[in-house]
Amino acid sequence: MNILITGGAGYIGSHVLKALLTQGGHKITVLDNLSKGSAEALKTLKKLGEFEFVNANLEDDLSEVFSRGKFDAIIHFAAFIEVAESVAKPLKYYLNNTANVAKILTYCDRFGVNKFIFSSTAAVYGEPEVGEVTEENQTAPINPYGMSKLMSEQIIKDFAATNKYFKYAILRYFNVAGADEEGLIGQRYPNATHLIKVAVQTALGKRESMSIFGDDYPSNDGTCVRDYIHVSDLADAHLSALEYLAQNGSEVFNVGYGHGFSVKEVIQTAKKVSGVNFLVNKAPRREGDPAILISNATKIRTKTNWKPKRENLELIIKTALEWEKKI
């Protein structure tokens, strides 16, 4: 299959690239402007197989890339992901995360690309009234980041309604963490705010301390509960989604494990795995943090061949820790 990965040098994109290279049989083009992505990750993955790299922005004229690539499918990452920044700079998020999706779809229309995997997020659910959400739950984003993704989803659906050959899989990620088990690639994103990344950085002394933002939530220990998924299992979900589209119609999938851990449980596990009793401070709640957010991922488990292999918090943290030691 001829596949274009936009944002393929990023954290999740590079793990999907590795999974596709390992699977073999694909002609792959990676498009990234390296503003957040890692040239080092691409250099490392070149050892696993061939792919073309195009250093470009989504705003550029990509006609020649599409004409030459003759793509069967696009896996679209290439988005800004920082919630706080989206609140401060909403236009930046709507222009890149939303308007550029519409632009990529115009190329799909012109050049006959008829399979589209979209990187979405659990942020589209906002603050759900139930802790475990299905794909049918109400979508009510509470920040421009989540809204930019939900608007993109709608654009994709509306375009698909006009083109009987075009099929999409929208993947709504929950909390992605960990790193490649072989230690080849991992999360290099600057100023990361993800809990597990912050915890292992604190364990290694890269941060003096870390904070728990609120310990009075209606959960077992008062801290927020989230569904953490290993990045390599998430990468495998993209391959399963591609295979699904080859035989089936469009679909929206939650991608998570369907069970959660509290902030305190994650921190205690990070201390156990690292062997370091690092400093943890209490801090006020952050606006917009739901108490519990867990995926109901029954649909992707039953409709596709996706079978997660790394459904273990200690493993997720161990791979994150080992990667953090390397960078």
Phi and psi restraints in degrees (value plus and minus 20) as a CYANA .aco file:
   2 ASN   PHI    -109.0   -69.0
   2 ASN   PSI      96.0   136.0
   3 ILE   PHI    -145.0  -105.0
   3 ILE   PSI     113.0   153.0
   4 LEU   PHI    -124.3   -84.3
   4 LEU   PSI     107.1   147.1
   5 ILE   PHI    -131.1   -91.1
   5 ILE   PSI      90.4   130.4
   6 THR   PHI    -106.6   -66.6
   6 THR   PSI     112.0   152.0
   7 GLY   PHI      54.8    94.8
   7 GLY   PSI       9.0    49.0
   8 GLY   PHI     -93.8   -53.8
   8 GLY   PSI     -25.9    14.1
   9 ALA   PHI    -115.9   -75.9
   9 ALA   PSI     -21.3    18.7
  10 GLY   PHI    -101.1   -61.1
  10 GLY   PSI    -197.4  -157.4
  11 TYR   PHI     -77.6   -37.6
  11 TYR   PSI     -80.5   -40.5
  12 ILE   PHI     -94.9   -54.9
  12 ILE   PSI     -60.9   -20.9
  13 GLY   PHI     -76.6   -36.6
  13 GLY   PSI     -61.4   -21.4
  14 SER   PHI     -89.1   -49.1
  14 SER   PSI     -52.6   -12.6
  15 HIS   PHI     -91.0   -51.0
  15 HIS   PSI     -54.8   -14.8
  16 VAL   PHI     -87.4   -47.4
  16 VAL   PSI     -61.0   -21.0
  17 LEU   PHI     -78.2   -38.2
  17 LEU   PSI     -64.9   -24.9
  18 LYS   PHI     -82.0   -42.0
  18 LYS   PSI     -62.7   -22.7
  19 ALA   PHI     -82.4   -42.4
  19 ALA   PSI     -60.2   -20.2
  20 LEU   PHI     -88.6   -48.6
  20 LEU   PSI     -60.5   -20.5
  21 LEU   PHI     -83.9   -43.9
  21 LEU   PSI     -59.4   -19.4
  22 THR   PHI     -87.6   -47.6
  22 THR   PSI     -58.8   -18.8
  23 GLN   PHI     -85.2   -45.2
  23 GLN   PSI     -59.8   -19.8
  24 GLY   PHI      59.1    99.1
  24 GLY   PSI     146.8   186.8
  25 GLY   PHI      66.3   106.3
  25 GLY   PSI     -11.2    28.8
  26 HIS   PHI    -137.0   -97.0
  26 HIS   PSI     129.9   169.9
  27 LYS   PHI    -122.9   -82.9
  27 LYS   PSI      94.7   134.7
  28 ILE   PHI    -135.8   -95.8
  28 ILE   PSI     116.0   156.0
  29 THR   PHI    -140.6  -100.6
  29 THR   PSI     109.8   149.8
  30 VAL   PHI    -126.7   -86.7
  30 VAL   PSI     106.9   146.9
  31 LEU   PHI    -135.7   -95.7
  31 LEU   PSI     103.5   143.5
  32 ASP   PHI    -178.0  -138.0
  32 ASP   PSI     124.6   164.6
  33 ASN   PHI    -116.3   -76.3
  33 ASN   PSI     -19.1    20.9
  34 LEU   PHI      41.0    81.0
  34 LEU   PSI       1.7    41.7
  35 SER   PHI     -91.0   -51.0
  35 SER   PSI     -52.9   -12.9
  36 LYS   PHI    -144.3  -104.3
  36 LYS   PSI     -44.0    -4.0
  37 GLY   PHI     -96.4   -56.4
  37 GLY   PSI     151.5   191.5
  38 SER   PHI    -135.4   -95.4
  38 SER   PSI      96.4   136.4
  39 ALA   PHI     -84.5   -44.5
  39 ALA   PSI     -52.2   -12.2
  40 GLU   PHI     -83.8   -43.8
  40 GLU   PSI     -58.9   -18.9
  41 ALA   PHI     -82.3   -42.3
  41 ALA   PSI     -62.8   -22.8
  42 LEU   PHI     -84.7   -44.7
  42 LEU   PSI     -60.8   -20.8
  43 LYS   PHI     -80.8   -40.8
  43 LYS   PSI     -62.6   -22.6
  44 THR   PHI     -84.3   -44.3
  44 THR   PSI     -62.6   -22.6
  45 LEU   PHI     -94.0   -54.0
  45 LEU   PSI     -38.9     1.1
  46 LYS   PHI     -79.0   -39.0
  46 LYS   PSI     -44.5    -4.5
  47 LYS   PHI     -92.2   -52.2
  47 LYS   PSI     -36.7     3.3
  48 LEU   PHI    -112.6   -72.6
  48 LEU   PSI     -41.0    -1.0
  49 GLY   PHI     149.2   189.2
  49 GLY   PSI     151.0   191.0
  50 GLU   PHI    -105.9   -65.9
  50 GLU   PSI     122.4   162.4
  51 PHE   PHI    -177.2  -137.2
  51 PHE   PSI     135.7   175.7
  52 GLU   PHI    -112.4   -72.4
  52 GLU   PSI     118.9   158.9
  53 PHE   PHI    -132.6   -92.6
  53 PHE   PSI     108.5   148.5
  54 VAL   PHI    -136.5   -96.5
  54 VAL   PSI      95.9   135.9
  55 ASN   PHI    -107.7   -67.7
  55 ASN   PSI      81.5   121.5
  56 ALA   PHI    -175.7  -135.7
  56 ALA   PSI     142.5   182.5
  57 ASN   PHI    -117.7   -77.7
  57 ASN   PSI     134.1   174.1
  58 LEU   PHI     -85.1   -45.1
  58 LEU   PSI     -44.5    -4.5
  59 GLU   PHI     -94.4   -54.4
  59 GLU   PSI     -36.1     3.9
  60 ASP   PHI     -89.1   -49.1
  60 ASP   PSI     145.5   185.5
  61 ASP   PHI     -95.7   -55.7
  61 ASP   PSI      90.9   130.9
  62 LEU   PHI    -123.0   -83.0
  62 LEU   PSI      -4.6    35.4
  63 SER   PHI     -77.2   -37.2
  63 SER   PSI     -64.4   -24.4
  64 GLU   PHI     -86.4   -46.4
  64 GLU   PSI     -57.7   -17.7
  65 VAL   PHI     -81.7   -41.7
  65 VAL   PSI     -65.3   -25.3
  66 PHE   PHI     -90.9   -50.9
  66 PHE   PSI     -59.0   -19.0
  67 SER   PHI     -83.4   -43.4
  67 SER   PSI     -63.3   -23.3
  68 ARG   PHI     -93.0   -53.0
  68 ARG   PSI     -56.8   -16.8
  69 GLY   PHI     -96.2   -56.2
  69 GLY   PSI     -49.7    -9.7
  70 LYS   PHI      26.9    66.9
  70 LYS   PSI      34.9    74.9
  71 PHE   PHI     -92.5   -52.5
  71 PHE   PSI     118.5   158.5
  72 ASP   PHI    -107.4   -67.4
  72 ASP   PSI     -49.4    -9.4
  73 ALA   PHI    -170.3  -130.3
  73 ALA   PSI     131.1   171.1
  74 ILE   PHI    -141.9  -101.9
  74 ILE   PSI     114.5   154.5
  75 ILE   PHI    -131.2   -91.2
  75 ILE   PSI      92.1   132.1
  76 HIS   PHI    -124.8   -84.8
  76 HIS   PSI      91.6   131.6
  77 PHE   PHI    -125.0   -85.0
  77 PHE   PSI    -115.9   -75.9
  78 ALA   PHI      15.3    55.3
  78 ALA   PSI      44.2    84.2
  79 ALA   PHI    -163.3  -123.3
  79 ALA   PSI     136.4   176.4
  80 PHE   PHI    -103.2   -63.2
  80 PHE   PSI     124.9   164.9
  81 ILE   PHI    -150.5  -110.5
  81 ILE   PSI     -15.5    24.5
  82 GLU   PHI    -110.8   -70.8
  82 GLU   PSI      94.8   134.8
  83 VAL   PHI     -79.7   -39.7
  83 VAL   PSI     -68.8   -28.8
  84 ALA   PHI     -80.9   -40.9
  84 ALA   PSI     -60.6   -20.6
  85 GLU   PHI     -85.5   -45.5
  85 GLU   PSI     -55.9   -15.9
  86 SER   PHI     -84.4   -44.4
  86 SER   PSI     -52.1   -12.1
  87 VAL   PHI     -90.0   -50.0
  87 VAL   PSI     -60.2   -20.2
  88 ALA   PHI     -97.7   -57.7
  88 ALA   PSI     -52.0   -12.0
  89 LYS   PHI    -152.1  -112.1
  89 LYS   PSI      46.2    86.2
  90 PRO   PHI     -81.3   -41.3
  90 PRO   PSI     -56.8   -16.8
  91 LEU   PHI     -83.6   -43.6
  91 LEU   PSI     -55.3   -15.3
  92 LYS   PHI     -77.6   -37.6
  92 LYS   PSI     -60.4   -20.4
  93 TYR   PHI     -95.9   -55.9
  93 TYR   PSI     -60.1   -20.1
  94 TYR   PHI     -90.1   -50.1
  94 TYR   PSI     -54.1   -14.1
  95 LEU   PHI     -89.8   -49.8
  95 LEU   PSI     -65.0   -25.0
  96 ASN   PHI    -102.8   -62.8
  96 ASN   PSI     -71.5   -31.5
  97 ASN   PHI     -95.2   -55.2
  97 ASN   PSI     -50.1   -10.1
  98 THR   PHI    -128.3   -88.3
  98 THR   PSI     -77.9   -37.9
  99 ALA   PHI     -79.2   -39.2
  99 ALA   PSI     -57.5   -17.5
 100 ASN   PHI     -90.3   -50.3
 100 ASN   PSI     -45.2    -5.2
 101 VAL   PHI     -84.6   -44.6
 101 VAL   PSI     -64.7   -24.7
 102 ALA   PHI     -79.8   -39.8
 102 ALA   PSI     -58.8   -18.8
 103 LYS   PHI     -86.5   -46.5
 103 LYS   PSI     -63.3   -23.3
 104 ILE   PHI     -81.5   -41.5
 104 ILE   PSI     -57.1   -17.1
 105 LEU   PHI     -87.5   -47.5
 105 LEU   PSI     -48.2    -8.2
 106 THR   PHI     -85.4   -45.4
 106 THR   PSI     -54.9   -14.9
 107 TYR   PHI     -89.0   -49.0
 107 TYR   PSI     -59.4   -19.4
 108 CYS   PHI     -77.3   -37.3
 108 CYS   PSI     -62.3   -22.3
 109 ASP   PHI     -85.0   -45.0
 109 ASP   PSI     -65.9   -25.9
 110 ARG   PHI     -89.0   -49.0
 110 ARG   PSI     -58.0   -18.0
 111 PHE   PHI    -130.2   -90.2
 111 PHE   PSI      -8.6    31.4
 112 GLY   PHI      49.9    89.9
 112 GLY   PSI      11.7    51.7
 113 VAL   PHI    -102.7   -62.7
 113 VAL   PSI     101.4   141.4
 114 ASN   PHI    -140.5  -100.5
 114 ASN   PSI      -7.9    32.1
 115 LYS   PHI    -150.4  -110.4
 115 LYS   PSI     113.2   153.2
 116 PHE   PHI    -160.5  -120.5
 116 PHE   PSI      99.1   139.1
 117 ILE   PHI    -124.5   -84.5
 117 ILE   PSI     101.7   141.7
 118 PHE   PHI    -131.2   -91.2
 118 PHE   PSI     110.1   150.1
 119 SER   PHI    -102.7   -62.7
 119 SER   PSI      80.6   120.6
 120 SER   PHI    -130.5   -90.5
 120 SER   PSI    -181.6  -141.6
 121 THR   PHI    -174.1  -134.1
 121 THR   PSI     133.2   173.2
 122 ALA   PHI     -86.0   -46.0
 122 ALA   PSI     -33.2     6.8
 123 ALA   PHI     -82.5   -42.5
 123 ALA   PSI     -36.3     3.7
 124 VAL   PHI     -87.3   -47.3
 124 VAL   PSI     -40.0     0.0
 125 TYR   PHI    -103.0   -63.0
 125 TYR   PSI     -33.8     6.2
 126 GLY   PHI      45.9    85.9
 126 GLY   PSI    -146.6  -106.6
 127 GLU   PHI    -132.1   -92.1
 127 GLU   PSI      62.6   102.6
 128 PRO   PHI     -86.6   -46.6
 128 PRO   PSI     131.2   171.2
 129 GLU   PHI     -94.8   -54.8
 129 GLU   PSI     -39.4     0.6
 130 VAL   PHI    -130.2   -90.2
 130 VAL   PSI     130.1   170.1
 131 GLY   PHI     -94.3   -54.3
 131 GLY   PSI     -54.4   -14.4
 132 GLU   PHI    -125.7   -85.7
 132 GLU   PSI     101.9   141.9
 133 VAL   PHI    -131.2   -91.2
 133 VAL   PSI     120.5   160.5
 134 THR   PHI    -120.5   -80.5
 134 THR   PSI     152.4   192.4
 135 GLU   PHI     -85.6   -45.6
 135 GLU   PSI     -37.4     2.6
 136 GLU   PHI    -110.1   -70.1
 136 GLU   PSI     -24.9    15.1
 137 ASN   PHI     -82.1   -42.1
 137 ASN   PSI     134.7   174.7
 138 GLN   PHI     -79.0   -39.0
 138 GLN   PSI     118.0   158.0
 139 THR   PHI    -119.8   -79.8
 139 THR   PSI     103.9   143.9
 140 ALA   PHI    -170.4  -130.4
 140 ALA   PSI      51.6    91.6
 141 PRO   PHI     -77.3   -37.3
 141 PRO   PSI     127.9   167.9
 142 ILE   PHI    -133.2   -93.2
 142 ILE   PSI     -11.3    28.7
 143 ASN   PHI    -170.3  -130.3
 143 ASN   PSI     141.0   181.0
 144 PRO   PHI     -80.3   -40.3
 144 PRO   PSI     -51.5   -11.5
 145 TYR   PHI     -78.5   -38.5
 145 TYR   PSI     -73.9   -33.9
 146 GLY   PHI     -81.9   -41.9
 146 GLY   PSI     -59.0   -19.0
 147 MET   PHI     -88.0   -48.0
 147 MET   PSI     -57.2   -17.2
 148 SER   PHI     -82.2   -42.2
 148 SER   PSI     -54.4   -14.4
 149 LYS   PHI     -95.7   -55.7
 149 LYS   PSI     -59.9   -19.9
 150 LEU   PHI     -86.2   -46.2
 150 LEU   PSI     -60.1   -20.1
 151 MET   PHI     -82.9   -42.9
 151 MET   PSI     -58.1   -18.1
 152 SER   PHI     -83.2   -43.2
 152 SER   PSI     -62.5   -22.5
 153 GLU   PHI     -76.1   -36.1
 153 GLU   PSI     -64.1   -24.1
 154 GLN   PHI     -86.4   -46.4
 154 GLN   PSI     -59.8   -19.8
 155 ILE   PHI     -79.9   -39.9
 155 ILE   PSI     -63.4   -23.4
 156 ILE   PHI     -82.3   -42.3
 156 ILE   PSI     -65.5   -25.5
 157 LYS   PHI     -83.5   -43.5
 157 LYS   PSI     -62.4   -22.4
 158 ASP   PHI     -85.1   -45.1
 158 ASP   PSI     -60.1   -20.1
 159 PHE   PHI     -85.0   -45.0
 159 PHE   PSI     -62.8   -22.8
 160 ALA   PHI     -80.6   -40.6
 160 ALA   PSI     -51.5   -11.5
 161 ALA   PHI     -87.9   -47.9
 161 ALA   PSI     -37.2     2.8
 162 THR   PHI    -120.7   -80.7
 162 THR   PSI     -25.7    14.3
 163 ASN   PHI    -155.3  -115.3
 163 ASN   PSI      84.2   124.2
 164 LYS   PHI     -88.2   -48.2
 164 LYS   PSI     -35.0     5.0
 165 TYR   PHI    -111.8   -71.8
 165 TYR   PSI     -34.8     5.2
 166 PHE   PHI    -107.3   -67.3
 166 PHE   PSI     108.6   148.6
 167 LYS   PHI    -149.0  -109.0
 167 LYS   PSI     125.9   165.9
 168 TYR   PHI    -151.6  -111.6
 168 TYR   PSI     134.8   174.8
 169 ALA   PHI    -147.1  -107.1
 169 ALA   PSI      98.0   138.0
 170 ILE   PHI    -118.1   -78.1
 170 ILE   PSI     100.4   140.4
 171 LEU   PHI    -127.3   -87.3
 171 LEU   PSI      95.3   135.3
 172 ARG   PHI    -115.4   -75.4
 172 ARG   PSI      83.6   123.6
 173 TYR   PHI     -96.6   -56.6
 173 TYR   PSI     127.8   167.8
 174 PHE   PHI    -118.6   -78.6
 174 PHE   PSI    -158.8  -118.8
 175 ASN   PHI    -108.1   -68.1
 175 ASN   PSI      87.4   127.4
 176 VAL   PHI    -108.2   -68.2
 176 VAL   PSI     114.9   154.9
 177 ALA   PHI    -174.4  -134.4
 177 ALA   PSI     156.2   196.2
 178 GLY   PHI      66.2   106.2
 178 GLY   PSI    -194.2  -154.2
 179 ALA   PHI    -170.7  -130.7
 179 ALA   PSI     144.7   184.7
 180 ASP   PHI     -68.5   -28.5
 180 ASP   PSI     109.7   149.7
 181 GLU   PHI     -85.8   -45.8
 181 GLU   PSI     -44.1    -4.1
 182 GLU   PHI    -103.4   -63.4
 182 GLU   PSI     -25.6    14.4
 183 GLY   PHI      56.9    96.9
 183 GLY   PSI      -2.9    37.1
 184 LEU   PHI     -98.4   -58.4
 184 LEU   PSI     -59.3   -19.3
 185 ILE   PHI    -160.4  -120.4
 185 ILE   PSI     144.2   184.2
 186 GLY   PHI    -191.6  -151.6
 186 GLY   PSI    -182.5  -142.5
 187 GLN   PHI    -107.3   -67.3
 187 GLN   PSI      95.7   135.7
 188 ARG   PHI    -129.2   -89.2
 188 ARG   PSI     -16.2    23.8
 189 TYR   PHI     -76.3   -36.3
 189 TYR   PSI     105.7   145.7
 190 PRO   PHI     -89.0   -49.0
 190 PRO   PSI     125.5   165.5
 191 ASN   PHI      35.6    75.6
 191 ASN   PSI      22.5    62.5
 192 ALA   PHI     -82.8   -42.8
 192 ALA   PSI     123.5   163.5
 193 THR   PHI    -133.8   -93.8
 193 THR   PSI     -18.3    21.7
 194 HIS   PHI     -85.6   -45.6
 194 HIS   PSI     116.7   156.7
 195 LEU   PHI     -75.8   -35.8
 195 LEU   PSI     -69.3   -29.3
 196 ILE   PHI     -87.3   -47.3
 196 ILE   PSI     -60.3   -20.3
 197 LYS   PHI     -79.4   -39.4
 197 LYS   PSI     -66.0   -26.0
 198 VAL   PHI     -84.1   -44.1
 198 VAL   PSI     -61.5   -21.5
 199 ALA   PHI     -82.7   -42.7
 199 ALA   PSI     -64.5   -24.5
 200 VAL   PHI     -92.6   -52.6
 200 VAL   PSI     -51.6   -11.6
 201 GLN   PHI     -84.3   -44.3
 201 GLN   PSI     -58.9   -18.9
 202 THR   PHI     -87.6   -47.6
 202 THR   PSI     -60.6   -20.6
 203 ALA   PHI     -80.3   -40.3
 203 ALA   PSI     -52.6   -12.6
 204 LEU   PHI    -111.5   -71.5
 204 LEU   PSI     -17.0    23.0
 205 GLY   PHI      61.0   101.0
 205 GLY   PSI     -10.2    29.8
 206 LYS   PHI     -96.2   -56.2
 206 LYS   PSI     -39.8     0.2
 207 ARG   PHI    -147.6  -107.6
 207 ARG   PSI     124.5   164.5
 208 GLU   PHI     -88.6   -48.6
 208 GLU   PSI     -55.0   -15.0
 209 SER   PHI    -180.7  -140.7
 209 SER   PSI     154.1   194.1
 210 MET   PHI    -156.0  -116.0
 210 MET   PSI     149.4   189.4
 211 SER   PHI    -144.9  -104.9
 211 SER   PSI     128.5   168.5
 212 ILE   PHI    -119.9   -79.9
 212 ILE   PSI      99.9   139.9
 213 PHE   PHI    -112.0   -72.0
 213 PHE   PSI      65.0   105.0
 214 GLY   PHI      75.2   115.2
 214 GLY   PSI     106.8   146.8
 215 ASP   PHI    -150.0  -110.0
 215 ASP   PSI       8.4    48.4
 216 ASP   PHI    -145.5  -105.5
 216 ASP   PSI       9.6    49.6
 217 TYR   PHI    -101.3   -61.3
 217 TYR   PSI     136.9   176.9
 218 PRO   PHI     -96.3   -56.3
 218 PRO   PSI      48.2    88.2
 219 SER   PHI    -152.1  -112.1
 219 SER   PSI     158.0   198.0
 220 ASN   PHI     -78.8   -38.8
 220 ASN   PSI     -57.3   -17.3
 221 ASP   PHI    -140.4  -100.4
 221 ASP   PSI      -9.3    30.7
 222 GLY   PHI      68.5   108.5
 222 GLY   PSI     -24.4    15.6
 223 THR   PHI    -130.2   -90.2
 223 THR   PSI     139.8   179.8
 224 CYS   PHI     -82.7   -42.7
 224 CYS   PSI     125.5   165.5
 225 VAL   PHI    -132.4   -92.4
 225 VAL   PSI     111.5   151.5
 226 ARG   PHI    -154.3  -114.3
 226 ARG   PSI     139.2   179.2
 227 ASP   PHI    -117.6   -77.6
 227 ASP   PSI      89.2   129.2
 228 TYR   PHI    -119.4   -79.4
 228 TYR   PSI     111.8   151.8
 229 ILE   PHI    -145.1  -105.1
 229 ILE   PSI     116.9   156.9
 230 HIS   PHI     -88.7   -48.7
 230 HIS   PSI     116.3   156.3
 231 VAL   PHI     -79.8   -39.8
 231 VAL   PSI     -51.4   -11.4
 232 SER   PHI     -93.7   -53.7
 232 SER   PSI     -53.1   -13.1
 233 ASP   PHI     -86.8   -46.8
 233 ASP   PSI     -58.8   -18.8
 234 LEU   PHI     -82.6   -42.6
 234 LEU   PSI     -61.3   -21.3
 235 ALA   PHI     -80.0   -40.0
 235 ALA   PSI     -63.4   -23.4
 236 ASP   PHI     -81.8   -41.8
 236 ASP   PSI     -52.1   -12.1
 237 ALA   PHI     -82.9   -42.9
 237 ALA   PSI     -52.5   -12.5
 238 HIS   PHI     -87.2   -47.2
 238 HIS   PSI     -59.9   -19.9
 239 LEU   PHI     -85.7   -45.7
 239 LEU   PSI     -60.4   -20.4
 240 SER   PHI     -84.4   -44.4
 240 SER   PSI     -57.5   -17.5
 241 ALA   PHI     -85.2   -45.2
 241 ALA   PSI     -59.9   -19.9
 242 LEU   PHI     -81.6   -41.6
 242 LEU   PSI     -64.9   -24.9
 243 GLU   PHI     -84.7   -44.7
 243 GLU   PSI     -56.5   -16.5
 244 TYR   PHI     -81.2   -41.2
 244 TYR   PSI     -65.0   -25.0
 245 LEU   PHI     -86.1   -46.1
 245 LEU   PSI     -44.0    -4.0
 246 ALA   PHI     -85.6   -45.6
 246 ALA   PSI     -45.4    -5.4
 247 GLN   PHI    -140.3  -100.3
 247 GLN   PSI     -30.1     9.9
 248 ASN   PHI    -155.4  -115.4
 248 ASN   PSI     156.9   196.9
 249 GLY   PHI    -106.3   -66.3
 249 GLY   PSI    -192.9  -152.9
 250 SER   PHI     -88.3   -48.3
 250 SER   PSI     135.1   175.1
 251 GLU   PHI    -179.5  -139.5
 251 GLU   PSI     136.4   176.4
 252 VAL   PHI    -132.0   -92.0
 252 VAL   PSI     110.1   150.1
 253 PHE   PHI    -147.2  -107.2
 253 PHE   PSI     111.7   151.7
 254 ASN   PHI     -93.5   -53.5
 254 ASN   PSI     121.9   161.9
 255 VAL   PHI    -146.8  -106.8
 255 VAL   PSI      84.0   124.0
 256 GLY   PHI    -182.6  -142.6
 256 GLY   PSI    -193.9  -153.9
 257 TYR   PHI    -116.9   -76.9
 257 TYR   PSI     -35.3     4.7
 258 GLY   PHI      66.8   106.8
 258 GLY   PSI      -8.2    31.8
 259 HIS   PHI    -168.7  -128.7
 259 HIS   PSI     137.1   177.1
 260 GLY   PHI    -148.0  -108.0
 260 GLY   PSI     147.8   187.8
 261 PHE   PHI    -150.4  -110.4
 261 PHE   PSI     125.1   165.1
 262 SER   PHI     -98.4   -58.4
 262 SER   PSI     144.7   184.7
 263 VAL   PHI     -77.3   -37.3
 263 VAL   PSI     -64.8   -24.8
 264 LYS   PHI     -83.4   -43.4
 264 LYS   PSI     -58.7   -18.7
 265 GLU   PHI     -84.7   -44.7
 265 GLU   PSI     -61.0   -21.0
 266 VAL   PHI     -82.8   -42.8
 266 VAL   PSI     -65.1   -25.1
 267 ILE   PHI     -83.7   -43.7
 267 ILE   PSI     -63.6   -23.6
 268 GLN   PHI     -83.1   -43.1
 268 GLN   PSI     -58.7   -18.7
 269 THR   PHI     -87.6   -47.6
 269 THR   PSI     -58.4   -18.4
 270 ALA   PHI     -84.1   -44.1
 270 ALA   PSI     -58.5   -18.5
 271 LYS   PHI     -85.4   -45.4
 271 LYS   PSI     -60.0   -20.0
 272 LYS   PHI     -86.1   -46.1
 272 LYS   PSI     -67.3   -27.3
 273 VAL   PHI     -86.2   -46.2
 273 VAL   PSI     -60.1   -20.1
 274 SER   PHI    -104.5   -64.5
 274 SER   PSI     -42.4    -2.4
 275 GLY   PHI      53.6    93.6
 275 GLY   PSI      -0.9    39.1
 276 VAL   PHI    -141.4  -101.4
 276 VAL   PSI     106.8   146.8
 277 ASN   PHI    -111.8   -71.8
 277 ASN   PSI      55.5    95.5
 278 PHE   PHI     -96.9   -56.9
 278 PHE   PSI     144.6   184.6
 279 LEU   PHI     -99.8   -59.8
 279 LEU   PSI     109.7   149.7
 280 VAL   PHI    -146.3  -106.3
 280 VAL   PSI     105.8   145.8
 281 ASN   PHI    -123.9   -83.9
 281 ASN   PSI     138.7   178.7
 282 LYS   PHI    -113.6   -73.6
 282 LYS   PSI     121.0   161.0
 283 ALA   PHI    -160.3  -120.3
 283 ALA   PSI     141.1   181.1
 284 PRO   PHI     -84.0   -44.0
 284 PRO   PSI     140.3   180.3
 285 ARG   PHI     -76.6   -36.6
 285 ARG   PSI     130.8   170.8
 286 ARG   PHI    -115.0   -75.0
 286 ARG   PSI     119.4   159.4
 287 GLU   PHI     -82.2   -42.2
 287 GLU   PSI     113.7   153.7
 288 GLY   PHI      67.7   107.7
 288 GLY   PSI     -10.6    29.4
 289 ASP   PHI    -109.6   -69.6
 289 ASP   PSI      88.3   128.3
 290 PRO   PHI     -87.0   -47.0
 290 PRO   PSI     129.9   169.9
 291 ALA   PHI     -83.3   -43.3
 291 ALA   PSI     -65.3   -25.3
 292 ILE   PHI    -156.6  -116.6
 292 ILE   PSI     111.6   151.6
 293 LEU   PHI    -162.5  -122.5
 293 LEU   PSI      84.9   124.9
 294 ILE   PHI    -149.1  -109.1
 294 ILE   PSI     121.8   161.8
 295 SER   PHI    -102.1   -62.1
 295 SER   PSI     122.0   162.0
 296 ASN   PHI    -115.6   -75.6
 296 ASN   PSI      84.5   124.5
 297 ALA   PHI    -125.6   -85.6
 297 ALA   PSI       7.2    47.2
 298 THR   PHI     -79.8   -39.8
 298 THR   PSI     -59.1   -19.1
 299 LYS   PHI     -82.2   -42.2
 299 LYS   PSI     -68.3   -28.3
 300 ILE   PHI     -89.1   -49.1
 300 ILE   PSI     -50.4   -10.4
 301 ARG   PHI     -92.7   -52.7
 301 ARG   PSI     -50.2   -10.2
 302 THR   PHI    -116.2   -76.2
 302 THR   PSI     -51.3   -11.3
 303 LYS   PHI    -110.2   -70.2
 303 LYS   PSI     -42.7    -2.7
 304 THR   PHI    -138.1   -98.1
 304 THR   PSI     159.0   199.0
 305 ASN   PHI    -112.2   -72.2
 305 ASN   PSI      -4.1    35.9
 306 TRP   PHI     -87.7   -47.7
 306 TRP   PSI     103.2   143.2
 307 LYS   PHI    -152.1  -112.1
 307 LYS   PSI      80.7   120.7
 308 PRO   PHI     -80.8   -40.8
 308 PRO   PSI     122.5   162.5
 309 LYS   PHI    -134.8   -94.8
 309 LYS   PSI     -23.4    16.6
 310 ARG   PHI    -149.8  -109.8
 310 ARG   PSI      18.9    58.9
 311 GLU   PHI    -101.1   -61.1
 311 GLU   PSI      47.6    87.6
 312 ASN   PHI    -172.6  -132.6
 312 ASN   PSI      98.7   138.7
 313 LEU   PHI     -82.2   -42.2
 313 LEU   PSI     -60.5   -20.5
 314 GLU   PHI     -82.3   -42.3
 314 GLU   PSI     -60.0   -20.0
 315 LEU   PHI     -85.0   -45.0
 315 LEU   PSI     -63.8   -23.8
 316 ILE   PHI     -77.5   -37.5
 316 ILE   PSI     -67.5   -27.5
 317 ILE   PHI     -89.2   -49.2
 317 ILE   PSI     -58.3   -18.3
 318 LYS   PHI     -81.8   -41.8
 318 LYS   PSI     -63.5   -23.5
 319 THR   PHI     -88.0   -48.0
 319 THR   PSI     -56.2   -16.2
 320 ALA   PHI     -85.1   -45.1
 320 ALA   PSI     -61.3   -21.3
 321 LEU   PHI     -85.6   -45.6
 321 LEU   PSI     -66.1   -26.1
 322 GLU   PHI     -83.4   -43.4
 322 GLU   PSI     -58.0   -18.0
 323 TRP   PHI     -86.6   -46.6
 323 TRP   PSI     -62.9   -22.9
 324 GLU   PHI     -82.6   -42.6
 324 GLU   PSI     -49.7    -9.7
 325 LYS   PHI     -87.0   -47.0
 325 LYS   PSI     -46.2    -6.2
 326 LYS   PHI    -104.9   -64.9
 326 LYS   PSI     -40.6    -0.6
